[in-house]
Structures are given as structure tokens and as C-alpha cells.
Amino acid sequence: MDWGYSMRIFTFLKSKKYKVELRIWRKSELKRNNVIEKQDIISNYRNIKLGQNIYIGPQSYIMALGGVEIGSNVRIGPRLFIWTENHDWHSDEFLPYGYKNILKKVIIHDNVWIGSCATLCPGSEIGEGAIVGMGAVVRGKIPPCAIVTGNPSQIVGYRDKSIYEELKRDGKFIKRNMPNY
């Protein structure tokens, strides 16, 4: 591993300038009813596109070099881990991998609920209305309204689509100021 590169990134994330920029970004997101906890570690926040009415729980880690899109009305529990880059293990430069990073965007569609300690791997896409269970490791595409759990994540069921569509049509979304939230 290129420890020099890792240390430079770590040092940058701890720099005063970056912390100030990130604080300003978090405050600007409050205007859209988005809450990104102060304990979250976010790199490349400029590569993150957020909808409205989003909650990202504390101690989450989002490495957004490859891009992250989060739709509206999304709830994410604590200690989420999103990674959007991977090493090129196909490389003929070095072992165990080359210096080139492979970037893949992570997409979370509207009305998704992600439990605590979930991991979203590079290139993951979570369909509208899906539920990701706590501790699940997501790799690839999750269909709309699917419920997934485990490592690797597997579909264990689906939401009732008629109830889902009715709630969506009636605009019944959890808000930031709801009790116990």
C-alpha cells in the first residue's frame, strides 16, 4: 500500500481548511432538511449529490472520489460505510495491485432505509424504496422495494408495493423533527 498517499489524504481530511469547508457544506444541506452528523467522515464531498429530507447517522464514512448520489427521503443508520474506489488488481505493474484507482459511483434512490453498519461497495445501486438491513454488505444492484440482509447481501423479501405507492402518493415521509428521531 502507498502509505504516503494514505497519510496525505488523512492529513488533508484533518486539515482546518477542509473541516471549515465541510462544516459550511453541512450547514447548506440543512436548508434542504438534510442532516449529516458532525461525527461523519466525508471525503470529496463535492462529488456527492443529495436530494432532500435525508438523514445520515453518526460515525458514517463516505469516500466519494467516484461519486455518490443519494435521493430524497433517505434514512441511514449510524456507521454506514460507502466506498467508491478500488485498486486495479488486474494491473501488470505491481503486486498485489497497481497504482491506478478504479472509480465507480454509488447510487441510493429515493425513499431508501439503510440500517446501521451497512457497507456499500463501489458501483452499488439501491433501488427506490429498498431496505438494507443492518450490517449488510451491498455489491451490485438492489431492485426497488427489495429487502436485503447479510454478507453478501441477499434479497429476503419485498415491501408491499401497493402500500408503498399509496404512502408515496400521499406524501407521507418521515421528517427530521419526528419523535424519537
C-alpha positions, 0 to 999 in steps of 0.5 A: 500500500502507498502509505504516503498517499494514505497519510496525505489524504488523512492529513488533508481530511484533518486539515482546518481548511477542509473541516471549515469547508465541510462544516459550511457544506453541512450547514447548506444541506440543512436548508434542504432538511438534510442532516449529516452528523458532525461525527461523519467522515466525508471525503470529496464531498463535492462529488456527492449529490443529495436530494432532500429530507435525508438523514445520515447517522453518526460515525458514517464514512463516505469516500466519494472520489467516484461519486455518490448520489443519494435521493430524497427521503433517505434514512441511514443508520449510524456507521454506514460505510460507502466506498467508491474506489478500488485498486486495479488488481488486474494491473501488470505493474505491481503486486498485489495491485497497481497504482491506478484507482478504479472509480465507480459511483454509488447510487441510493434512490429515493425513499431508501432505509439503510440500517446501521453498519451497512457497507456499500461497495463501489458501483452499488445501486439501491433501488427506490424504496429498498431496505438494507438491513443492518450490517449488510454488505451491498455489491451490485444492484438492489431492485426497488422495494427489495429487502436485503440482509447479510454478507453478501447481501441477499434479497429476503423479501419485498415491501408491499408495493401497493402500500408503498405507492399509496404512502408515496402518493400521499406524501407521507415521509418521515421528517427530521423533527419526528419523535424519537428521531 
